Amino acid sequence: MISFVLGVEDLADTRFALSPLHETLFSLRVLQDPGLSPLHLPWRRSVLGSLGTLDTGLLMSLVAQRRTLPDFLTPNPQSFAPSFDEQLAVVRQSSCARVRHDLRLAHAPDPVPEALRDATAAEDAAVAGLRDAICALLRRYWEVAVEPVWPQMRLVLEADMTYRARRLALGGARQLFADMHPNLHWQDGELFVHKMISRHRVVASDRGLLLLPSVFAHKPAPPVSPDEPPSLVYPSRGVATLWGSEMPAPDPAALTSLLGAPRARLLGLLEEPLPTAELARRLRVTPSAVSQHLRVLHSTGLVTRTRDGRHVLYRRSSLGDRLTATATATGACPLDG
């Protein structure tokens, strides 16, 4: 388990950023192991046919057997939305000592792969050559695999940040992290990241916490080293909507046939978190009628629920978002039927 101790100033300095470089590195995990996220299979199939002469041996060696990534390849963004080249320029400035350290730490307890053997060389020239070769390779890989779909990815990531900012504004840190991922737990000023291989506790010490939503991350991912500035990559909401070309758009009539008019209407209202009483008020029906349908929608994974004080808030899940993408119902539907 890894944890971040966040004081009042750290919470005040909690912020979000976009990182095309992080997404590029995390996408390598999906290429390496398609089982991590079946949602990305359409993307993976298209990319595998486009890699051409890229050195895939060196590319795949950047992901360790335990799926960790070298910290020097994922520097914290210096602005809200830096370009890929701006971030890659930071990587190119990494010292040879850091390249050696981070590659060894990321792959430990396993040895550094043969493709990265120059990282163990005593001569700085060999390490610098490896660093520059990795940067050049990542630049070409970005152009082929991620840059063409970055505009769509960015829309998903920005939508997630808007949702998280609202959670933070309405309920503070507890609400911010409540539905981010099951492996995250907030308690008494400390954010716990469970089911991690590493075991360390990081005191933020007025450095704040940087949050990076990710399309390709399958679970929360803090830096490998406890010496890095506090940051956390976490899975973004809405990923199921990304590769829509592989999935037919839902027909509004079909959605109503599948769920029934009452539940289709209710799902359409849950774009924002709402309690049962507010849903009943808007629909002019009894709370018990709403509760009955919410139980069904929740049990099938179409809505999520979180507690906010005395209220339970319901909201569409990513699956629910996909179903209602082009089929948000309009007009009133009776819920008592």
Summary of the structure (lengths in Angstrom):
residues: 337
radius of gyration: 22.2
end to end distance: 48.4
largest distance: 76.5
contacts: 1017
relative contact order: 0.14
helix: 52%
strand: 13%
